Amino acid sequence: MSHRTGLVLDFGGVLTTPLLPAVLAFEKREGLAEGACITALYLDEEGTRRTHLLERGAISQTEWNEAAALSLGVAPENLMGRIFGDLRPEPLMINAAAAARRAGIKVGILSNSVGLAPWNLYDGHDLDTLYDAVVISEHHRMRKPDPEIFQIALQHLGLPAEQCVFVDDTESYLPAAVDLGFATVHAKEPKQTISQLEDLLGVPLTEV
């Protein structure tokens, strides 16, 4: 089997700690029922439509905050930042990505945006230095799983899909990548993800 030479990583939930525990912690802090955010923002048709608009850069994070706050019955100020305030870098995956680059693998980021102001999910992560390409959905007015945004990531890396692996914690985004020729990994737990990547890339990604 020939090994892949490119790696495209989602950001939130792959290079950070999982999203759901952060959301649940926010609900607890705000006195909301468990699952209130998922129901109001991601299962509700209007909430989903609004989030997709945000990811495409069609509305601002402030506009999203104000509308989502009404749905949840909470204050709108920096709502996105409050929801994801407990997210932290995931060191195992960050170190694995660095090891891949040292081994000659091109590594890019492909992330659906949650808006960049007033709260920026990517602040402090030094993405432009640590990765070979960074594609944030709102900059391109499209979102995963639009095939075109995967093509943009490939163009930035200078590689065909058949040479790349795509990793995301959202399983529904993987089929679009498969259709283009990517190998895919559904990120559930860092050690498992890294093991799968070592098989696909043919290089060690953890320190012995």
C-alpha positions in Angstrom: 0.0 0.0 0.0 1.3 3.4 -0.9 1.2 5.9 1.9 -0.4 9.3 1.8 1.7 12.4 1.8 -0.8 15.0 2.9 -3.0 15.5 6.0 -6.0 17.8 6.4 -7.2 18.3 9.9 -10.4 19.8 11.3 -9.6 22.2 14.1 -12.3 22.3 16.9 -12.7 18.9 18.4 -9.6 17.5 16.7 -6.8 19.9 17.6 -8.8 21.0 20.6 -10.5 19.1 23.4 -14.0 17.8 22.5 -16.7 20.3 21.8 -19.6 18.6 23.7 -18.1 18.7 27.2 -17.5 22.4 26.7 -21.1 23.0 25.7 -22.4 21.0 28.6 -20.2 23.0 31.0 -21.6 26.2 29.6 -25.2 25.0 30.1 -24.4 24.2 33.7 -22.8 27.6 34.3 -25.8 29.3 32.8 -28.4 27.2 34.6 -29.7 25.7 31.4 -31.1 22.2 31.0 -28.6 19.7 29.7 -28.9 19.5 25.9 -30.5 23.0 25.6 -27.8 24.2 23.3 -27.9 21.2 21.0 -31.7 21.5 20.8 -31.9 25.2 20.2 -28.8 25.7 18.0 -28.2 22.5 16.1 -31.4 20.5 16.0 -33.8 23.4 15.5 -34.2 24.2 11.7 -33.8 27.9 12.1 -30.8 27.5 14.5 -29.1 25.2 12.1 -29.7 27.6 9.2 -28.2 30.5 11.3 -25.1 28.5 12.2 -24.5 27.6 8.5 -24.8 31.3 7.6 -22.2 32.0 10.3 -19.9 29.3 9.0 -20.2 30.8 5.5 -19.5 34.3 6.8 -23.0 35.5 5.7 -23.7 36.8 9.2 -21.4 38.0 11.9 -20.6 36.3 15.2 -22.3 39.2 17.0 -25.5 38.7 14.9 -25.3 34.9 15.7 -24.8 35.7 19.4 -27.9 37.9 19.6 -30.2 35.5 17.8 -28.9 32.4 19.7 -29.2 34.3 23.0 -32.9 34.8 22.4 -33.4 31.1 21.6 -31.5 30.1 24.8 -32.8 32.9 27.1 -29.3 34.0 28.1 -27.3 37.2 27.7 -25.8 37.8 24.2 -22.4 39.3 25.2 -19.6 37.1 23.8 -22.0 34.1 23.7 -19.9 32.0 21.4 -16.9 32.6 23.6 -18.8 31.6 26.7 -20.2 28.4 25.0 -16.7 27.2 24.1 -14.8 28.8 26.9 -13.6 25.4 28.2 -12.0 24.3 25.0 -8.3 23.6 25.3 -5.5 22.6 22.9 -5.3 18.8 22.4 -1.5 18.1 22.8 -1.5 14.6 21.5 -2.9 15.7 18.1 -0.9 18.9 17.9 2.3 16.9 18.6 1.2 14.3 16.0 0.7 17.0 13.4 4.1 18.4 14.1 5.7 14.9 13.8 4.0 14.4 10.5 5.4 17.7 9.2 8.9 16.7 10.4 8.5 13.5 8.4 7.8 15.4 5.3 4.0 15.2 5.3 2.2 18.4 4.3 -0.4 19.3 7.0 -3.3 21.7 6.5 -6.3 22.9 8.6 -9.8 22.9 7.2 -12.2 24.4 9.7 -15.8 25.6 9.7 -15.7 29.0 11.3 -17.7 30.2 14.3 -16.9 33.8 13.5 -13.7 35.6 14.3 -14.9 38.5 16.5 -15.5 39.3 19.3 -14.2 35.8 20.1 -11.7 34.0 17.9 -11.5 30.2 18.3 -8.0 30.2 16.7 -6.3 32.8 18.8 -3.1 31.6 20.4 -2.8 28.5 18.2 -0.2 29.9 15.8 -1.8 28.1 12.9 0.0 30.0 10.1 3.4 28.9 11.5 2.6 25.4 12.5 0.7 24.2 9.4 1.3 24.4 5.7 -2.2 25.6 4.8 -5.1 27.1 6.8 -8.6 27.2 5.3 -11.3 28.8 7.4 -14.8 28.5 5.9 -15.9 32.1 6.3 -13.0 33.4 4.3 -14.3 31.5 1.3 -18.1 31.9 1.7 -18.6 28.1 1.9 -18.5 25.4 4.5 -17.8 21.7 5.0 -19.1 19.5 3.5 -19.2 21.7 0.3 -16.8 19.9 -2.1 -15.3 23.2 -3.3 -13.8 23.9 0.2 -12.0 20.6 0.2 -10.6 21.5 -3.3 -9.4 24.9 -1.9 -7.5 23.0 0.9 -5.9 20.7 -1.7 -4.9 23.7 -3.8 -3.2 25.3 -0.8 -1.3 22.1 -0.1 -0.5 21.5 -3.7 -1.6 17.8 -3.5 -4.4 15.7 -5.1 -7.0 14.2 -2.8 -5.7 10.7 -3.5 -2.5 11.7 -1.6 -4.3 13.1 1.4 -6.0 12.0 4.6 -8.9 14.1 6.1 -9.7 14.0 9.8 -12.8 15.4 11.4 -14.8 14.8 14.5 -18.1 15.4 12.6 -18.7 12.1 10.7 -21.2 13.7 8.3 -18.4 15.7 6.7 -16.4 12.6 5.7 -18.4 11.3 2.7 -17.7 14.5 0.7 -14.0 14.0 1.2 -14.2 10.3 0.3 -16.0 11.2 -2.9 -13.0 13.4 -3.9 -10.5 10.7 -3.2 -9.4 11.4 0.4 -8.8 8.7 2.9 -10.7 9.7 6.0 -10.5 9.3 9.8 -13.4 10.0 12.1 -11.7 11.5 15.2 -13.2 10.1 18.3 -10.3 9.8 20.7 -6.7 11.1 20.1 -4.7 7.9 20.5 -7.1 6.0 18.2 -6.9 8.8 15.6 -3.1 8.9 15.7 -2.9 5.1 15.3 -5.1 5.2 12.2 -3.0 8.1 10.8 0.2 6.3 11.4 -1.1 3.4 9.2 -2.3 5.7 6.5 0.8 8.0 6.4 3.4 5.4 7.2 5.3 7.5 9.7 5.4 7.4 13.5 3.5 10.3 15.1 4.1 9.7 18.8 7.3 9.9 20.8 8.7 6.5 21.8 
